[in-house]
């Protein structure tokens, strides 16, 4: 019987060949998958008393993987959602291994058979039009920073771009000639164009006339001309939400993040009667099922549907009468 292959070269080929070269996944995906295997190998080292570089593929069996996932929840306090994301990374690796090492198919299939856990799905958070207007009115547009922040927030709430898509926009990504649109490279390295409303067009025209900082290409740079980080965008949003809370008290009880702005875009499109398939294209969703989650959160749509129902006439209760001899026989037993 041949010895089990070493796990180390498989992991190296998985990241460098499969993820980086063949699939060209984003840096965020690389980082998330890297962290998963860091945790897995540290757990295996502690459990098996073997250095990660000395692990064989057979050491990473379904029993170890299952114990690792359980440890994430119990010892590290990870949520079910995080546990499932770690399992997704592990499954991806083992699907790659199934082509590299077909002789290990039995081990691979047992790992791939580990199921994801069901978990409670929280209702989507989104903002009302009044809350959005209050946030957009918070920046001081007489200053360079205020103009940048308002334009960024307006673009975010009008287009529904992801945070990673926003911070990676260049000045060349904006096309103001008809039809005006912004072009971005989204999740899964999919390029898409999103139309720009007239108010957003005007704001962008004003912003693009501002002096460029340090000859940078970023559409929304920092004071030093560098591209804004995700943390910087979250911080500026939090600052303007605090200011807007004085004008709109309902914001004080809400946790507003850049992704909540994205949710708000989807809800406004849905309320305007836009079809879910169009919203999916607008937001860059892989599946329309993702978009349909907004339907569950939109109470007004549910109330409108309820209003269209014909109310039941409540009469005197009557005994059920079987309409068939066989049913009558069964009822008599």
N, C-alpha and C positions, 0 to 999 in steps of 0.2 A: 504494500500500500504506500503510495507516494505521500511525502510530507506535505502538510498544509502550507500554502504560500504565506510569506510574510505580509503583514498588514501595511507596513510603512511605505513600500514602493507603490502599493495600490492607492493609498491615500494621496501620495504625491502626484501620481498620474491623474487621479480623480480631480484634484484642484487645478493643476496646470494644464492638462489636456482637455478633460471633459468640460469643466466649468469655465475656465478662462479662454481657451482657444476655440473649442467647438461651439459652446453655447454663448460665450461672451456675456456672462451674467454680470449684473451690476456689482459695484464695490460693496453695497449693503448686503447683498446675498452672500458674497464671499465672506464677509465679516461674521454674519449670522451662522453660516455653516462651519466656519473655523471655530467659533466659540463652542458649538455643539460638540465637535470632536475633541477639543481641549478638555471639556468636562468629562466626556466619555472615557478618554484615555487616562485621565487622573483617577477616575472611579475604578477602571480596570487595573491600574497599577496598585491601588490600595487593596482591591479585592483579590487579585491573582498574584500579587507580589512580583510583578514583572514590569520592567521598564517599557514605556510605550513603543520604543524602537524595536523591542524584542518580541512584541505581540505577533502571534500568528493569526491568520484569518479565522481559524476555528475557535480561537479564544473569544472572538466577537460573535458568539452564538446568541440564539434567541433568549436563552436563560439570562445571560449577562445583560443583554439589551433591556429586557423586561425589568431586571433588578435596577438598572441604571435609571429607567424612567420612573420607577417607584421611588427611588432615592431623591430624584428631582423634586417630587411632590412632598415627601415626608421630611427629609433632612434639609433641603434648600428652600422649601416653602413655595415652589413654583406653582403657578396656576395650571389648570388643565389645558388652557389654550397654549401656554408656553411649552408644556409637555408635548403637545401634539406638533408644535413647530419643530422641536428637537427631533421627534420621530420622522417628520417629513425629510429632514436633512439626512438622517440615517438611511431611510428608504431610498433616497436618491443615490447615495453611495452604493448600496447593495444592488440596485438595478444596473449601475455601471459595472460592478464586479461580475454580474451574471454573464456579461459578454467577455470579460477578461479571463474569468476562471469558471468555465462551464462545468468543470468537474465538481465544483462546490455547490451545485444547484440545490441539493437537499438543504444544506445550511442556509443558503440564501432565501429559499422559499419560506422557511420557518420564520426568518426575521421579517420578511415582507408580509407575512400573515399576521403580525402583531397589529391589532386594531387601534385606531385613534379612539380616544374617549369622547363620549358625548358631554356637552357642557351647556350651561345656561347662556343664552344669547341676550346680551343687554340691549335695551331699546336705544336706537340711534339718537344722539344729541344733535340738535340743530338750533339755529337762531331765527327769531322772527324778523320781519322787515324793519320794525322799530329798533330792535337791538342792533341790527346790521348798520342802520343809518347812524346810530349813536356812536358806534365804533369808528365809522368812516369820518365822522365829524370831529373826532378827538385829536388827530394830528394837527399841528400848527403849520399850515401850508405856506406861510410866509418865510419859513426856513428851509434850507436844503434837506435836512433830515426829515422834517415834517412832510415835505412834498414827496420824498422817496417813500416814506412809510404809507402815506395815504394811497399813492399809486400802486404800491405792492399789495396792500389790503384790498383795494378795489379790484385789481386784476385777479386776486385769489378768489374773491367771492363771486365775481362775474363769470369766471372760467372754470372754477372747480379744480384747478391744477393741484397736484400733490405737492407737498413741501419740497421734496427732492427735485421736482420739476421746476418749481419756482426759483430756487436758489441757483439752478444750473442754466437759467435763461441768459442768453446774450442779447446785446442790443440788436444784432442781426436777426434774432428770433421773431421780432415784431415787424409785421408788414401792414402798414397803414393805408396803402393803396387798395382800392376796392377790388375784391371783397377783403376788408380788413380782418386779419387773423393773427394768432400767435402760434408758432410752430415749436413743439417740444419733443424730446425723446423720453418716452414714458416707461412704465414698468414693462419688463421683458424686452427692452430696447426697441419698442414699437414707436415709430414716429407718428404724431397726429397733429392736425391743425384744429384750433378752436376759434370760432368767430368772436369778434370783439364788438360789444354794443357801443353805441355812439358816445356815451358818457366816458367809457373806458378809453376809447380812441382819443378823445380830447385830453384826458388826463395823461396819457402816454405821450402825446405830442408835446405837451407842456414839459413833461419830465425829460424827454429826449433833447430838449433845447438847453437843459442845464449843462454847465461845464463838466466835462468828463474828468473823473479823478484818476490821476496817474496813468492816463491812456489805457485804462482797463476795458475789457470787452463785456464784463458782467453788466446785465441790465440794472440790477439793484446792488451796487457795491457798498462797502463800508466807507467810513470817512477817509480811510487810507487807500481806497481804490481796490481793495481785495473783495473777493466774492463772499457774500454773507454766508455764515454757517447756519445750520438748522436751529441750533440753540439761540443764535442771535435773532432769528425771525420769531421764535417762540417768546423771547424776552421782550421784543418790541411790541408784539401783539398783547402780551400780558400788561405792559405799561399802558397801552391805549385802552384796554378793557377797564382798567382801574379808573382811568379818567372818565370813560363813558358811563361808568356805573353811577356817577353823581347825577347824570341826566336821565339814565335808564336803570332804575334800581333792580330790575329783574336780572341784570347781568351779574350782580353781586353773588347770586346763588348758583351761577353756572360755571362750569369748568370749560373755558373757551380755549381751544387749540387750533392750529392751522387745519387740522383734519375736520374739525367742527365746521369751519368755513366751507370746506368741500362738501360736507353733508348738507349744509344750508343751500348751496347751489343746486344740489340734486332735488331737494324738497321744493324749492321755488320752481324749478322746471316741471316737476310733477304736478304742482298746484296749478301751473299754467296750462296743463293738459297735454304736455309733451309725452309722447309714447315712451315706454320703458326701453325699447330697443334703441331709440335715438339718444336717450340719456346715457345708456351704456357706451355708445360710441363717443359721446361728448366727454365722459369721464375716463374713457380708456379702460373699461372693465373687460376682463377676459370672457366672462360669462354673464348673460342677462340675469341669472339667478342672484348674482351679487347686487344688481340694481333693484331687484324686486324686494329686497329687505327694506327699502324706503317705503314701500306700500304698507308694510306692517306698522310703520311708525307714524304714518300720516292719519291722524285722528279725524281731521276734517273730511277726508275722502271717505272714510268709513261712515261718518255721520251722513254724508250726502247719499251714499249707497243705501243706508238704512231708511232715509226719507223716501226713497223711490219704491220701497217695498209696500205691497198692499197689506193693510192690517188684517189679521185673522178675525173672522166673525166668531164670537164666542156664544154658542148656543147651549141647549140643554145636553148634558152628557148622555150618550146612548151606548148600549151594549154592542160590541163588535158582532157582526153577522158574517159568517163564513159564506163565501161565494162559490164554493166548490164542494162536491160530496166528499172528496178525499180530505180536504181541510176540515170539514164538519166532523168526519170520523176521528181525525187526530185531536180535535178540540174536545171530543166527548170522552177521551181516554182519561 
